[in-house]
Amino acid sequence: MNVPTPQAKLNEKLLLAGLLLLAFGLRVVALDEAPPGLRYDELQNYLMAGRVLAGERPLYFAESWGHEPLYHYLQAGSLALLGESDWSLRLPSVVLGMIELAATWLVAKKLLGRRVGLLATAFLAVSFWAILYSRVGLRVGAVTAFATLMIYFLWRSWERSPTQTWRGLSDGALAGLFWAAGVYTYLAGRVLPAIFVGFVLFTAVFHWQKFKTRWPRFAVLGVIAALLCWPLWQAIAANPTGEQRLELLNQAIVALRQGDPLPVLNLTVRALGMYVIQGEQDWLYNEYGRPIFGILTVFFFLGGLLWVLRRWRQPKFALLLLWFFGGTGPSMIAPPAASVTHSIVAQPVAYIFLGVGVTQAWQWLKARQPIAATALVALLFIAPGVADGLAFFQTWNRQPEVAELYQAGITAVADAVQTNSTDGVVLVGGPYVSYWQPWNALAFDLATPGDSTAVRWFNPAGAWVWPAAGFPAAYYFPEAPLGPQQYDPELQSLFVADAGSSEQVFEQYRKFSMSAADQFETRLAEVVAETAVSWPPDFLHLPAPQLPINFDNRLHLLAASQPEIVGDAVRFVTYWQVDVADSTPLVAFVHLTSDGVDIWGQQDWLDVRMAGLQPGDRFVQVHTVPIDPNAVPGLYHLQLGLYRPDSGQRLSIITDGDGVADRIWVGQTTVGNP
């Protein structure tokens, strides 16, 4: 056994420090710009972290098909300490990505020597796969840190001699702790019990004499992990919607149980092939089709894997193989094919195999051409590292599909609003601003370090906002807002008549400047003149309603256009004025009814965000109410009201009488041929 000299130890520490510093730079530089904006999943995580900040302490989040809680608590801590921003939302992934690197070095050095440890850490530091998951505010990459630490302490527990009983037990306890942490982080963490059980069975079968002296350590590990995970299992079992994502992803397993192995075989081939042939064919977390290892590294990865496979009877190599195939396992049985997300637990060990392959090549070449051996290692680190860096920061980050998936247009608008202080009133139109889908507005708020509460938000596909007297006003329409940007033709033409021409800015957004709203005022006066409001039968005792209709001193209904039947729906437009600046969300409900009680069509929606609206602002909402195909031909009324979606409480309509109403008829139409 070669004992490293003090100088060799110092060199190793310096190299490791340099690699970690390089990795940290690749993970924090322009963290709020690459990815170019915040993905829906990141914003969903932000809402879950917000629940923690608000005082809730859930063990399981039912949102977004079910989420384990640990990462969201870490995000809540980051947001609390550093303030709410896109940068602080992503910072926990950076920290956990760095822990993964350090843990990979520990494992590789412990099992295979310091050279493999440094090489595996170096290749992982500049990997596209690792960089991406260390820069997004998702729990996916976080699980690798805990999985790698579990492997490290599991091996230490096994490796310690029988005379080191307490140290072996403490290592087992730490392995159980990190096993539980992985399970509490992400769905893929559930492969950790399988890896552990596989290692226990392997050692019991092939290394029985040694296993007999170490099984108590395994027992401690398993008991601690089970006790820590038990509350989570209970929380999941108590949540009827908890495991919906598993149900969506188990089609291949269902087919296998029915006697059809082809879906699982296809997924398995694609999963293993993503390392060497073709990666995930999606832009969300990968450069489309890009394999994990490129032409310069793929053969060394395969060489390292084969070198380990030949030695599978040795416990340390068996553990590495269990880690690799177990970590890749989820993508072998669940779509999408070749998923880098589902295979995330295998990420560190894949680069350990690469380190093994390069080490073997270096040792062979060093005995013949020492300079060439050093040059080979440098080439294999620099060339793929530069290629992966360019692939992430240039090719992937600037791809149009990525710009849309990560709301690059919203980030561009946020930057523009902060730069253009002379805009006056700022209004932004994007498809996701409602109570149930607030992603555009949330992304903007997190990308804007200052106060963005006065920005007016609306979805131009169904609404438009005109500010109170306070022109000039600047309207921004992002080109990549996480979904197709659409415009209601009637509202768009009304707006353009006042706003005039626009400017396109770097294909990121379109900006209009408005100095007056003359055409809007004319149209509003026309609709007011044609509006007919009346009470449903149960409110006929109240004085006849008169425009404007006062909804709890929050909004006034100014007018409603005559309804028209378009296809199998009734369409009409309402005009509103804001009374107070109140961020409490509201939703408009519309019923198609013949008598105020029966409902033959309903729409609950509002394409305007309440947060940001100021007193005197006016907005227009398009209502499209589907007609029940069983509706009897005849005369129907449009019944309108407002309610709070967070509580279901309806807003009262303030009248001149003593009674209270919560809805009003705003028009009528004939359905079918009466």
Secondary structure per residue as TSV (DSSP state, phi and psi in degrees):
chain	resnum	aa	ss	phi	psi
A	1	M	-	360.0	124.7
A	2	N	-	-81.8	120.6
A	3	V	-	-91.1	121.7
A	4	P	-	-65.9	143.1
A	5	T	-	-74.0	162.4
A	6	P	H	-55.1	-36.9
A	7	Q	H	-67.0	-39.0
A	8	A	H	-64.7	-39.8
A	9	K	H	-63.3	-41.3
A	10	L	H	-64.6	-43.8
A	11	N	H	-61.1	-39.7
A	12	E	H	-62.6	-44.1
A	13	K	H	-64.9	-39.4
A	14	L	H	-66.2	-42.5
A	15	L	H	-63.2	-43.2
A	16	L	H	-62.9	-43.0
A	17	A	H	-62.0	-41.1
A	18	G	H	-64.5	-41.5
A	19	L	H	-64.5	-42.8
A	20	L	H	-66.0	-36.8
A	21	L	H	-66.1	-42.6
A	22	L	H	-61.8	-45.6
A	23	A	H	-62.0	-41.1
A	24	F	H	-63.2	-41.2
A	25	G	H	-62.2	-42.5
A	26	L	H	-66.9	-19.5
A	27	R	H	-98.0	-16.5
A	28	V	H	-114.5	-20.3
A	29	V	T	-62.3	128.9
A	30	A	T	49.5	44.3
A	31	L	T	-61.8	-28.2
A	32	D	T	-89.6	3.8
A	33	E	T	-121.1	-15.3
A	34	A	S	-140.6	106.5
A	35	P	S	-56.4	157.9
A	36	P	S	-74.3	-1.6
A	37	G	S	-173.6	-170.5
A	38	L	-	-99.4	126.8
A	39	R	-	-74.9	154.5
A	40	Y	H	-49.6	-45.3
A	41	D	H	-62.4	-37.3
A	42	E	H	-64.7	-39.0
A	43	L	H	-72.0	-34.1
A	44	Q	H	-62.2	-40.6
A	45	N	H	-62.5	-38.1
A	46	Y	H	-61.1	-40.6
A	47	L	H	-66.1	-38.0
A	48	M	H	-67.2	-42.2
A	49	A	H	-62.2	-34.3
A	50	G	H	-62.5	-34.5
A	51	R	H	-63.7	-38.8
A	52	V	H	-65.8	-44.5
A	53	L	H	-62.6	-28.8
A	54	A	T	-79.7	-2.5
A	55	G	T	110.5	-5.1
A	56	E	-	-76.3	152.2
A	57	R	-	-133.4	61.9
A	58	P	-	-72.0	146.4
A	59	L	S	-91.1	-11.9
A	60	Y	S	-157.1	136.4
A	61	F	B	-103.1	124.4
A	62	A	-	-79.1	-15.6
A	63	E	S	-63.6	155.2
A	64	S	T	51.3	48.9
A	65	W	T	70.4	11.3
A	66	G	-	102.1	127.3
A	67	H	B	-133.9	132.5
A	68	E	-	-68.5	153.9
A	69	P	S	-93.8	-21.7
A	70	L	H	-57.7	-46.0
A	71	Y	H	-62.4	-35.5
A	72	H	H	-70.1	-30.5
A	73	Y	H	-68.7	-38.3
A	74	L	H	-65.3	-41.3
A	75	Q	H	-62.8	-40.8
A	76	A	H	-60.4	-40.4
A	77	G	H	-63.6	-41.5
A	78	S	H	-63.8	-43.8
A	79	L	H	-65.7	-37.1
A	80	A	H	-69.0	-39.2
A	81	L	H	-78.8	-37.8
A	82	L	H	-110.2	-2.7
A	83	G	-	89.0	160.7
A	84	E	S	-85.7	115.7
A	85	S	S	-157.8	165.7
A	86	D	H	-63.7	-31.8
A	87	W	H	-67.1	-48.7
A	88	S	H	-70.6	-26.2
A	89	L	H	-66.6	-33.2
A	90	R	H	-92.9	-13.3
A	91	L	H	-59.4	-40.1
A	92	P	H	-56.3	-33.2
A	93	S	H	-67.7	-36.8
A	94	V	H	-61.5	-49.2
A	95	V	H	-62.0	-46.5
A	96	L	H	-68.4	-31.4
A	97	G	H	-64.3	-37.7
A	98	M	H	-69.1	-38.2
A	99	I	H	-62.6	-39.1
A	100	E	H	-58.8	-43.4
A	101	L	H	-61.2	-48.6
A	102	A	H	-62.8	-40.1
A	103	A	H	-67.5	-36.1
A	104	T	H	-62.8	-41.5
A	105	W	H	-61.3	-44.2
A	106	L	H	-61.3	-47.4
A	107	V	H	-64.8	-50.1
A	108	A	H	-63.3	-40.2
A	109	K	H	-66.7	-41.5
A	110	K	H	-65.4	-41.1
A	111	L	H	-89.1	-32.3
A	112	L	H	-131.3	-1.9
A	113	G	-	107.3	161.9
A	114	R	H	-67.6	-31.1
A	115	R	H	-67.2	-46.3
A	116	V	H	-62.9	-38.6
A	117	G	H	-59.2	-46.5
A	118	L	H	-67.8	-41.6
A	119	L	H	-67.0	-44.4
A	120	A	H	-61.1	-41.8
A	121	T	H	-65.2	-39.7
A	122	A	H	-64.0	-47.7
A	123	F	H	-66.8	-37.0
A	124	L	H	-69.1	-33.8
A	125	A	H	-60.7	-35.1
A	126	V	T	-107.6	12.9
A	127	S	-	-74.9	133.6
A	128	F	H	-53.7	-47.3
A	129	W	H	-56.8	-49.0
A	130	A	H	-73.4	-38.2
A	131	I	H	-61.1	-46.8
A	132	L	H	-60.5	-49.4
A	133	Y	H	-74.5	-12.0
A	134	S	T	-89.9	-0.5
A	135	R	T	-120.7	-1.0
A	136	V	S	-110.2	147.1
A	137	G	S	-80.5	55.7
A	138	L	-	-122.8	153.1
A	139	R	S	-79.7	-7.9
A	140	V	T	-58.1	-54.9
A	141	G	T	-68.5	-22.0
A	142	A	H	-65.5	-30.7
A	143	V	H	-66.7	-25.4
A	144	T	H	-66.3	-34.2
A	145	A	H	-61.7	-47.8
A	146	F	H	-70.5	-37.6
A	147	A	H	-62.8	-43.1
A	148	T	H	-66.9	-39.1
A	149	L	H	-67.5	-35.0
A	150	M	H	-61.7	-44.9
A	151	I	H	-60.9	-41.9
A	152	Y	H	-61.0	-50.7
A	153	F	H	-74.9	-28.1
A	154	L	H	-61.9	-44.2
A	155	W	H	-67.8	-41.3
A	156	R	H	-61.4	-39.3
A	157	S	H	-63.3	-40.7
A	158	W	H	-69.9	-38.2
A	159	E	H	-73.5	-30.3
A	160	R	S	-63.0	145.3
A	161	S	-	-72.4	163.2
A	162	P	T	-58.6	-25.1
A	163	T	T	-76.2	-13.0
A	164	Q	-	-102.3	52.2
A	165	T	H	-59.2	-50.3
A	166	W	H	-67.9	-37.0
A	167	R	H	-67.1	-38.4
A	168	G	H	-63.4	-41.3
A	169	L	H	-66.9	-39.6
A	170	S	H	-67.3	-37.9
A	171	D	H	-63.9	-40.4
A	172	G	H	-62.1	-40.1
A	173	A	H	-62.9	-41.3
A	174	L	H	-65.8	-39.2
A	175	A	H	-61.3	-41.2
A	176	G	H	-64.0	-37.4
A	177	L	H	-62.5	-45.7
A	178	F	H	-74.7	-29.2
A	179	W	H	-58.3	-49.9
A	180	A	H	-62.6	-39.5
A	181	A	H	-60.9	-40.2
A	182	G	H	-65.1	-41.1
A	183	V	H	-65.9	-34.8
A	184	Y	T	-77.3	-1.7
A	185	T	T	-103.9	-49.3
A	186	Y	-	-155.6	154.8
A	187	L	G	-55.0	-38.5
A	188	A	G	-64.4	-18.1
A	189	G	G	-64.3	-13.8
A	190	R	G	-73.4	-6.2
A	191	V	H	-78.8	-15.4
A	192	L	H	-61.5	-43.3
A	193	P	H	-58.9	-36.3
A	194	A	H	-66.4	-40.9
A	195	I	H	-62.2	-44.2
A	196	F	H	-62.4	-49.1
A	197	V	H	-61.6	-40.2
A	198	G	H	-60.2	-40.7
A	199	F	H	-69.6	-39.3
A	200	V	H	-61.2	-47.1
A	201	L	H	-64.1	-41.1
A	202	F	H	-61.0	-49.3
A	203	T	H	-67.3	-34.2
A	204	A	H	-66.7	-34.7
A	205	V	H	-82.4	-45.5
A	206	F	H	-101.9	-12.6
A	207	H	-	-139.8	54.5
A	208	W	H	-60.6	-42.2
A	209	Q	H	-60.6	-42.1
A	210	K	H	-74.3	-36.3
A	211	F	H	-60.7	-37.4
A	212	K	H	-60.0	-29.3
A	213	T	H	-91.7	-6.8
A	214	R	H	-120.2	-6.1
A	215	W	H	-59.8	-30.8
A	216	P	H	-60.9	-30.8
A	217	R	H	-67.2	-41.9
A	218	F	H	-62.6	-39.1
A	219	A	H	-63.3	-43.6
A	220	V	H	-61.3	-44.4
A	221	L	H	-57.8	-50.1
A	222	G	H	-66.0	-40.3
A	223	V	H	-65.7	-45.3
A	224	I	H	-63.1	-45.2
A	225	A	H	-61.8	-42.4
A	226	A	H	-65.3	-42.5
A	227	L	H	-63.8	-40.8
A	228	L	H	-70.0	-35.7
A	229	C	H	-81.9	-17.6
A	230	W	H	-56.4	-45.3
A	231	P	H	-59.8	-35.7
A	232	L	H	-66.4	-44.2
A	233	W	H	-60.2	-39.6
A	234	Q	H	-65.2	-42.0
A	235	A	H	-64.4	-39.1
A	236	I	H	-67.2	-43.4
A	237	A	H	-64.1	-31.0
A	238	A	T	-80.1	-8.4
A	239	N	-	-105.6	109.6
A	240	P	T	-64.0	-22.1
A	241	T	T	-101.0	9.0
A	242	G	T	-59.4	-43.7
A	243	E	T	-107.6	34.7
A	244	Q	H	-62.7	-35.0
A	245	R	H	-65.3	-37.4
A	246	L	H	-61.6	-39.2
A	247	E	H	-64.7	-32.2
A	248	L	H	-75.7	-21.7
A	249	L	H	-106.8	3.5
A	250	N	-	-100.8	21.0
A	251	Q	H	-60.2	-40.0
A	252	A	H	-65.9	-38.0
A	253	I	H	-67.6	-39.8
A	254	V	H	-60.3	-43.8
A	255	A	H	-62.7	-39.0
A	256	L	H	-63.6	-41.7
A	257	R	H	-65.0	-26.4
A	258	Q	T	-88.6	5.3
A	259	G	T	96.9	8.4
A	260	D	-	-112.0	100.9
A	261	P	-	-84.0	-6.7
A	262	L	H	-60.8	-43.9
A	263	P	H	-58.9	-42.0
A	264	V	H	-67.7	-41.1
A	265	L	H	-62.6	-41.8
A	266	N	H	-63.0	-44.8
A	267	L	H	-64.6	-38.3
A	268	T	H	-64.5	-45.7
A	269	V	H	-61.6	-44.1
A	270	R	H	-66.1	-38.1
A	271	A	H	-65.0	-45.7
A	272	L	H	-71.6	-32.5
A	273	G	H	-69.9	-19.2
A	274	M	T	-68.0	-20.0
A	275	Y	T	-75.8	-28.4
A	276	V	T	-129.4	-21.9
A	277	I	T	-119.1	-64.5
A	278	Q	-	-143.5	125.5
A	279	G	-	-86.2	-171.3
A	280	E	-	-58.5	130.4
A	281	Q	S	-91.8	69.9
A	282	D	-	-159.7	145.5
A	283	W	S	-88.3	-6.9
A	284	L	S	-62.3	-48.8
A	285	Y	S	-128.9	19.4
A	286	N	S	-158.8	150.5
A	287	E	S	-69.8	121.4
A	288	Y	T	-43.9	117.0
A	289	G	T	77.5	-0.4
A	290	R	-	-71.9	122.1
A	291	P	-	-70.8	160.4
A	292	I	S	-67.2	-40.1
A	293	F	S	-109.4	133.8
A	294	G	-	-87.4	-172.7
A	295	I	T	-64.2	-28.3
A	296	L	T	-82.1	-24.5
A	297	T	T	-110.8	-16.7
A	298	V	H	-61.8	-38.9
A	299	F	H	-73.1	-30.5
A	300	F	H	-72.5	-36.6
A	301	F	H	-61.3	-48.0
A	302	L	H	-63.5	-38.9
A	303	G	H	-62.5	-42.7
A	304	G	H	-65.0	-40.3
A	305	L	H	-63.3	-44.5
A	306	L	H	-66.5	-37.6
A	307	W	H	-61.0	-41.8
A	308	V	H	-70.6	-41.4
A	309	L	H	-58.4	-38.5
A	310	R	T	-64.4	-20.1
A	311	R	T	-112.2	27.5
A	312	W	T	-63.0	-20.4
A	313	R	T	-73.6	-18.1
A	314	Q	S	-79.3	136.4
A	315	P	H	-55.0	-41.7
A	316	K	H	-67.4	-35.8
A	317	F	H	-75.0	-35.6
A	318	A	H	-62.3	-39.7
A	319	L	H	-63.9	-42.0
A	320	L	H	-63.0	-41.6
A	321	L	H	-68.4	-39.9
A	322	L	H	-62.0	-40.2
A	323	W	H	-63.2	-46.1
A	324	F	H	-67.9	-52.7
A	325	F	H	-74.2	-33.3
A	326	G	H	-67.3	-40.7
A	327	G	H	-67.4	-34.3
A	328	T	H	-80.0	-15.8
A	329	G	H	-51.9	-45.2
A	330	P	H	-56.5	-35.1
A	331	S	H	-79.7	-8.2
A	332	M	H	-82.6	-16.7
A	333	I	H	-123.9	-6.8
A	334	A	S	-138.0	138.3
A	335	P	S	-72.7	164.0
A	336	P	S	-77.1	161.4
A	337	A	T	-65.2	143.3
A	338	A	T	55.9	42.7
A	339	S	-	-75.8	117.6
A	340	V	T	-69.7	-24.7
A	341	T	T	-70.6	-50.5
A	342	H	T	-67.3	-23.3
A	343	S	T	-95.4	14.2
A	344	I	G	-61.8	-31.6
A	345	V	G	-64.2	-27.1
A	346	A	G	-82.6	-3.7
A	347	Q	H	-56.1	-52.8
A	348	P	H	-62.2	-43.6
A	349	V	H	-69.3	-28.6
A	350	A	H	-61.0	-39.7
A	351	Y	H	-78.7	-23.0
A	352	I	H	-65.5	-42.1
A	353	F	H	-60.1	-41.1
A	354	L	H	-61.1	-42.5
A	355	G	H	-61.8	-37.7
A	356	V	H	-63.7	-47.0
A	357	G	H	-61.3	-43.5
A	358	V	H	-67.3	-38.5
A	359	T	H	-62.0	-43.8
A	360	Q	H	-63.5	-42.1
A	361	A	H	-65.8	-39.7
A	362	W	H	-63.5	-45.1
A	363	Q	H	-63.1	-40.5
A	364	W	H	-66.0	-43.7
A	365	L	H	-75.0	-32.2
A	366	K	H	-62.7	-35.1
A	367	A	T	-67.3	-17.3
A	368	R	T	-113.3	-44.7
A	369	Q	-	-139.9	86.3
A	370	P	H	-56.3	-40.8
A	371	I	H	-66.9	-41.6
A	372	A	H	-63.5	-36.0
A	373	A	H	-63.5	-44.5
A	374	T	H	-64.9	-40.9
A	375	A	H	-63.7	-37.0
A	376	L	H	-62.4	-46.9
A	377	V	H	-61.8	-43.2
A	378	A	H	-62.3	-42.8
A	379	L	H	-62.7	-43.8
A	380	L	H	-69.7	-21.1
A	381	F	H	-88.3	-46.9
A	382	I	H	-73.0	-50.9
A	383	A	H	-63.4	-52.7
A	384	P	H	-64.8	-33.3
A	385	G	H	-63.2	-45.5
A	386	V	H	-64.5	-42.5
A	387	A	H	-61.8	-43.2
A	388	D	H	-67.6	-39.4
A	389	G	H	-63.0	-45.3
A	390	L	H	-65.7	-38.6
A	391	A	I	-61.2	-38.3
A	392	F	I	-78.6	-56.5
A	393	F	I	-76.4	-24.9
A	394	Q	I	-107.0	-70.1
A	395	T	I	-61.9	-57.2
A	396	W	I	-69.2	-49.0
A	397	N	T	-65.2	-22.9
A	398	R	T	-104.3	7.5
A	399	Q	-	-72.4	137.3
A	400	P	H	-56.4	-39.3
A	401	E	H	-63.4	-38.8
A	402	V	H	-68.6	-38.3
A	403	A	H	-58.4	-40.9
A	404	E	H	-73.8	-44.7
A	405	L	H	-61.2	-32.3
A	406	Y	T	-109.3	18.7
A	407	Q	T	55.0	47.6
A	408	A	H	-59.9	-33.4
A	409	G	H	-63.1	-36.5
A	410	I	H	-65.6	-43.2
A	411	T	H	-61.6	-41.7
A	412	A	H	-63.6	-40.5
A	413	V	H	-65.4	-42.7
A	414	A	H	-58.9	-43.3
A	415	D	H	-63.8	-41.3
A	416	A	H	-66.4	-41.1
A	417	V	H	-64.0	-39.1
A	418	Q	H	-69.2	-30.3
A	419	T	H	-80.7	-41.3
A	420	N	-	-91.8	80.8
A	421	S	T	-72.6	-11.3
A	422	T	T	-94.3	8.5
A	423	D	-	-63.2	-28.3
A	424	G	-	80.5	-134.7
A	425	V	E	-69.5	133.6
A	426	V	E	-111.9	128.6
A	427	L	E	-129.0	137.4
A	428	V	E	-126.5	132.1
A	429	G	E	-111.5	117.8
A	430	G	-	-145.8	163.2
A	431	P	S	-75.4	-17.5
A	432	Y	-	-121.9	86.1
A	433	V	-	-134.8	-0.4
A	434	S	S	-77.4	173.5
A	435	Y	S	-59.7	-40.6
A	436	W	S	-84.5	-21.0
A	437	Q	-	-136.8	75.4
A	438	P	-	-93.4	19.9
A	439	W	H	-62.9	-40.5
A	440	N	H	-61.5	-47.7
A	441	A	H	-67.0	-39.8
A	442	L	H	-64.1	-43.0
A	443	A	H	-61.5	-40.6
A	444	F	H	-63.7	-45.8
A	445	D	H	-59.3	-42.5
A	446	L	H	-73.1	-27.1
A	447	A	H	-84.1	-5.3
A	448	T	-	-113.8	105.5
A	449	P	S	-66.5	-25.5
A	450	G	S	-83.8	-166.0
A	451	D	-	-81.5	115.7
A	452	S	-	-110.7	15.6
A	453	T	T	-72.0	-17.6
A	454	A	T	-89.7	0.6
A	455	V	-	-76.2	131.0
A	456	R	E	-89.2	134.3
A	457	W	E	-121.0	138.5
A	458	F	E	-154.4	158.4
A	459	N	-	-98.5	109.3
A	460	P	T	-66.4	-9.2
A	461	A	T	-72.5	-18.9
A	462	G	T	-144.4	0.7
A	463	A	E	-158.0	165.9
A	464	W	E	-151.9	148.3
A	465	V	E	-118.2	135.0
A	466	W	E	-116.9	121.9
A	467	P	-	-71.4	160.2
A	468	A	S	-64.2	171.2
A	469	A	S	-48.8	112.2
A	470	G	-	177.1	22.6
A	471	F	-	-68.4	152.4
A	472	P	-	-76.4	159.1
A	473	A	E	-131.0	146.1
A	474	A	E	-117.9	125.4
A	475	Y	E	-106.1	128.5
A	476	Y	E	-115.7	135.7
A	477	F	E	-126.8	101.5
A	478	P	E	-62.9	144.2
A	479	E	S	-87.5	-18.6
A	480	A	-	-132.9	78.4
A	481	P	S	-106.5	37.5
A	482	L	S	74.0	15.1
A	483	G	S	178.0	170.1
A	484	P	-	-66.1	127.3
A	485	Q	-	-83.6	118.1
A	486	Q	-	-124.0	161.0
A	487	Y	-	-135.9	135.4
A	488	D	-	-71.2	123.7
A	489	P	H	-58.0	-42.2
A	490	E	H	-64.6	-47.1
A	491	L	H	-70.1	-36.3
A	492	Q	H	-63.4	-44.7
A	493	S	H	-66.0	-37.3
A	494	L	H	-64.0	-40.6
A	495	F	H	-68.2	-47.6
A	496	V	H	-62.4	-31.7
A	497	A	H	-60.0	-30.3
A	498	D	H	-93.9	-36.5
A	499	A	H	-82.1	-28.2
A	500	G	-	75.9	-145.7
A	501	S	-	-76.1	164.7
A	502	S	E	-126.2	173.9
A	503	E	E	-125.9	135.8
A	504	Q	E	-93.8	130.7
A	505	V	E	-118.6	106.9
A	506	F	T	51.4	31.0
A	507	E	T	56.1	20.5
A	508	Q	T	-99.8	-35.9
A	509	Y	E	-161.0	163.7
A	510	R	E	-114.5	135.6
A	511	K	E	-121.6	131.6
A	512	F	E	-114.9	145.2
A	513	S	E	-115.4	135.2
A	514	M	E	-128.5	133.9
A	515	S	S	-111.5	-14.8
A	516	A	-	-158.9	163.8
A	517	A	-	-129.2	52.0
A	518	D	H	-63.3	-44.7
A	519	Q	H	-66.0	-35.9
A	520	F	H	-63.0	-44.6
A	521	E	H	-61.3	-40.2
A	522	T	H	-64.0	-45.7
A	523	R	H	-65.1	-40.8
A	524	L	H	-59.8	-44.1
A	525	A	H	-61.2	-38.1
A	526	E	H	-65.3	-42.8
A	527	V	H	-70.7	-37.4
A	528	V	H	-56.8	-41.9
A	529	A	H	-65.7	-28.3
A	530	E	H	-98.9	-1.8
A	531	T	-	-76.4	134.3
A	532	A	-	-127.0	113.9
A	533	V	-	-112.6	148.6
A	534	S	B	-156.0	165.2
A	535	W	-	-88.1	147.2
A	536	P	-	-63.2	163.1
A	537	P	G	-53.4	-36.7
A	538	D	G	-75.4	-3.3
A	539	F	G	-119.6	17.5
A	540	L	T	-67.6	-16.0
A	541	H	T	-73.7	-12.1
A	542	L	S	-81.7	156.6
A	543	P	-	-57.3	148.6
A	544	A	-	-54.6	132.1
A	545	P	-	-70.1	146.6
A	546	Q	-	-130.6	141.1
A	547	L	S	-70.6	146.3
A	548	P	S	-78.4	152.7
A	549	I	E	-92.5	125.2
A	550	N	E	-92.2	112.9
A	551	F	E	-97.2	91.0
A	552	D	T	55.8	31.1
A	553	N	T	59.0	21.8
A	554	R	T	-105.6	-46.8
A	555	L	E	-134.9	149.3
A	556	H	E	-114.8	128.6
A	557	L	E	-78.6	117.3
A	558	L	E	-88.6	-36.8
A	559	A	E	-168.8	163.8
A	560	A	E	-145.3	128.3
A	561	S	-	-71.9	162.8
A	562	Q	-	-66.8	132.0
A	563	P	-	-69.6	149.9
A	564	E	E	-138.6	147.4
A	565	I	E	-89.9	122.5
A	566	V	E	-121.6	107.3
A	567	G	T	65.5	-123.2
A	568	D	T	-106.4	30.9
A	569	A	E	-142.3	160.4
A	570	V	E	-104.9	130.1
A	571	R	E	-118.2	134.5
A	572	F	E	-155.0	168.3
A	573	V	E	-126.5	133.4
A	574	T	E	-111.5	149.7
A	575	Y	E	-118.8	133.5
A	576	W	E	-132.0	157.0
A	577	Q	E	-129.3	140.1
A	578	V	E	-88.1	134.3
A	579	D	-	-95.8	-39.9
A	580	V	S	-137.2	155.7
A	581	A	-	-83.0	101.7
A	582	D	-	-138.2	119.2
A	583	S	-	-82.6	-3.7
A	584	T	S	-58.2	125.7
A	585	P	-	-66.7	148.9
A	586	L	-	-133.0	153.1
A	587	V	E	-134.9	139.8
A	588	A	E	-91.7	134.9
A	589	F	E	-112.4	139.0
A	590	V	E	-128.0	129.7
A	591	H	E	-115.0	137.9
A	592	L	E	-93.7	112.5
A	593	T	E	-140.1	151.9
A	594	S	S	-96.5	-26.3
A	595	D	S	-135.7	6.8
A	596	G	S	88.3	-6.8
A	597	V	S	-116.1	-55.4
A	598	D	S	-72.4	148.4
A	599	I	-	-124.5	121.5
A	600	W	S	-115.6	19.3
A	601	G	-	169.3	141.3
A	602	Q	E	-150.3	143.4
A	603	Q	E	-138.4	128.9
A	604	D	E	-118.4	106.6
A	605	W	E	-168.8	157.0
A	606	L	-	-154.4	124.0
A	607	D	-	-92.7	23.2
A	608	V	B	-125.5	136.3
A	609	R	-	-88.2	127.4
A	610	M	S	-66.5	-39.2
A	611	A	T	-63.0	124.9
A	612	G	T	108.6	-26.1
A	613	L	-	-69.0	141.7
A	614	Q	-	-116.3	156.3
A	615	P	T	-54.0	132.5
A	616	G	T	95.0	-17.4
A	617	D	-	-61.3	148.3
A	618	R	E	-125.9	145.6
A	619	F	E	-140.1	159.0
A	620	V	E	-120.0	135.1
A	621	Q	E	-125.6	129.8
A	622	V	E	-89.8	130.1
A	623	H	E	-112.4	127.6
A	624	T	E	-123.9	104.9
A	625	V	E	-103.6	116.0
A	626	P	E	-66.5	142.8
A	627	I	-	-95.8	126.1
A	628	D	-	-59.9	125.3
A	629	P	T	-61.1	-17.1
A	630	N	T	-90.9	3.9
A	631	A	-	-65.1	131.8
A	632	V	-	-73.5	135.6
A	633	P	S	-55.9	137.7
A	634	G	E	160.1	-166.6
A	635	L	E	-90.0	130.9
A	636	Y	E	-129.1	152.0
A	637	H	E	-108.2	153.6
A	638	L	E	-100.4	114.9
A	639	Q	E	-104.6	125.4
A	640	L	E	-123.4	141.5
A	641	G	E	-157.9	177.8
A	642	L	E	-129.4	147.1
A	643	Y	E	-149.0	163.2
A	644	R	-	-88.3	118.0
A	645	P	T	-69.6	-21.0
A	646	D	T	-76.3	-23.5
A	647	S	T	-124.8	-17.1
A	648	G	-	80.6	1.3
A	649	Q	-	-75.5	128.2
A	650	R	B	-80.9	148.4
A	651	L	-	-80.6	139.1
A	652	S	-	-81.5	146.0
A	653	I	E	-94.5	119.8
A	654	I	E	-82.1	124.5
A	655	T	-	-119.2	174.1
A	656	D	S	-76.9	-18.3
A	657	G	S	-89.8	-169.2
A	658	D	S	-86.4	-20.9
A	659	G	-	-79.3	172.1
A	660	V	-	-128.7	138.3
A	661	A	B	-118.4	158.1
A	662	D	S	-127.1	8.2
A	663	R	-	-162.9	161.7
A	664	I	E	-148.3	151.2
A	665	W	E	-86.7	132.1
A	666	V	E	-120.9	14.2
A	667	G	E	158.7	172.8
A	668	Q	E	-146.6	158.8
A	669	T	E	-152.7	159.0
A	670	T	E	-100.2	128.1
A	671	V	E	-105.6	129.5
A	672	G	S	71.6	-160.7
A	673	N	-	-111.6	94.8
A	674	P	-	-66.0	360.0
